[in-house]
Amino acid sequence: MNKVNYDATLNDLTELWARKNIDIELDIMNGERPVESHEEKKIKEWVLQTPSKRKFANNVIRATMDNCHVTIQELVTLHVASRQNIMPMAKEAEDAGWIKICRKNQTNEITATPIFVESYITYCRWLADTYYTVELREILNSIRLLGRLKDAGSSVTQHDT
């Protein structure tokens, strides 16, 4: 029986994981994920227009999922975009009914509406199904196991893998 070359096998598995992952990232950027309604389609198209819109949406949805809100200043601090660029994004999303803005004491508190959150959950379902289908988890587990075996100096034969 031949000993497994840990470095070569780890490199091969890492490259396989990277190829599968980049295919998924390309699908994400190209809007390949399904949507459940015309409104979700509009949200998906809007979010994919710019990286700033995507960061804006993710931060607003995250705050809402945490039962909080996010302010314009917090979005600026999070490097979503400048205040001048965030304000029109917020207005556009508010006019579309995807966010609510509560104006208090010169502060804009932003929360996501249920459709905005649900569109993200739909995206996450697709992403989880995609990761499962292309077996990214299994590849990553193999990388971790071989790395631990290599670090421990264990001997594995090709028959064992």
Beta strands, then each sheet from edge to edge (+ up, - down):
strand 1: 70-71
strand 2: 99-104
strand 3: 107-112
sheet 1: 1+ 3- 2+
end
